[in-house]
């Protein structure tokens, strides 16, 4: 039968094999793999351009400026193929064939760093130390928290092995009393005491919302004979700077614009009453921040003004980690405010923005900018530039002008003015623990651990914390000092140093004395090789066959296919860039000697 169609005699399995559906899908998948290989080769070809020194860049290469070639890779690809073969020859046979391909691509070429690994060291007492890869670091400080911060700094890059090392101290409130309980300096808070300078003091906050009309000026009267006349500028920021400069030149006062964008991408907005800058990967308050926040706290205490505290990070490390770090920074600032007597109800919210604000303004990823590592105390619902004026040798008058302290007042001028009468330290001791053990208060000057001058808030706080800690074994209370603030906690409270690394290298970690490793570093997971010619590919092919019969006499073949793929750009890993930089920095080999004829 010359007219007989061969397909009439084929079984369903023979038709499926002849259609070569699986081979067709596999061929399409491998075509994507070939495209991946071409992307990798193209990325590697860019390395020379990035390593080349350029006169226009100060004879530096793009790599030396912190740029690196991106590597583009398929993150995932989906290929869907469907085919319908219908036979109708006397007894028709219908087949439904479905096929799906899942392609998983590891980044062919250099791989991204391994997932972050964590470890944890717990400090119970001093002395204590930790050893990393044979290098011993001692935890030293006046109290357990300060010692933990010293240890964290030693273990943190660039000197240590960990990109992140931060302290987490969970405190249990301990009982204490001021003696006499009517004392006004230090003030008693919920968790401790805060010493203030004994002399008279005053502080004011000037709001700047606009520069005066062109060719006009504005007078600021701070005290009798202390008046500055400030001419208009091209914008409110320049005008605010002019106000600060002229007040400082006047003498008797210290003025500071707390949100000045010089040297950074700031500002995000206004309303900043105070700020704290932090070390990389740390949420520990630095001395300069403690001094500034103490003034902010005194300004806010009993003023009725509400504030928000917001934490930020630079763009190093992961988004999730930076959100957590920003939150811990904001919490550290908020706690210091309440430890200084600011009612908790005046702190409206404590939140984190991580690195998002800087990224939104175009900051490059992996930038370690000091101005990004901050937490700010923001006057609630304000977006104005704020200048804090502190008395140095002269006190603010009762009502400095322009006076904008009233509700609904608008324009430039003083929105907060606080006066503090002279008040010597009148408490003689603090009674701590259930036993009411009396610890004397002393303003003796501090040399070791300071220096702090006699009768300064820092000297009083240092001496008190030291003496409380000396008797912890007896009364069960431990003291923590920050600036002029002393917090009392249960002597059994421990302090934890959390360590995080992105390195794929093994790290040997141990602890001695009052420290122990309470969470060991996770083992290193084997990673793929850094080969641009061999992308890591996984191919999965799935087929489904549906068979039906009916009495029909016709045949048809139809089908469709679709493919979707996502491509991502990933930075070259640190190890890869370090190797390239080492090669570029190596001195050129001496030329071979010219042969003598």
Secondary structure, DSSP 8 states (H G I E B T S, - for coil): -TT--GGGG--HHHHHHHHTHHHHHHHHHHHHHHHHHHHHHHHHHTHHHHHS-BGGGTSB-TTTTT----EEEEEEEEEEEEEEEEE-SSSEEEEEEEEEEEEEE--SBS------EEEEEEEEEEEEEEEETTEEEEE-SSSHHHHHHHHHHHHBTTTSSBSEEEEEE---B--EEEESTT--SSEE-SSEEE---SS-EEEEEEEE----STT-EEEEEEETTEEEEEE--SSHHHHHHHHHHHHHHHSSEEEEES---TTSS--S-S-EEEEEE--TT-----HHHHHHHHHHHHHHTTT---EEEEEE--S-S-HHHHHHHHHHHHHHHHHHHHHTT--GGGEEEEEEEETHHHHHTT--SS---GGGSEEEEEETT--SEEEEEEESSS---TT-BSB--STT--SSEEEEEEEE--------EEEETTTTEEEE-----BTTTT-B-TT-HHHHHHHHHHHHHHTHHHH-EEEEEETTEEEEEETT--EEEEEEE---S---EEEEEEEEEEE-----------BTTS--EEEEEEEEEEEEEES---EEEEEEEEEEEEEEEE---HHHHHHHHHHHHS-----------
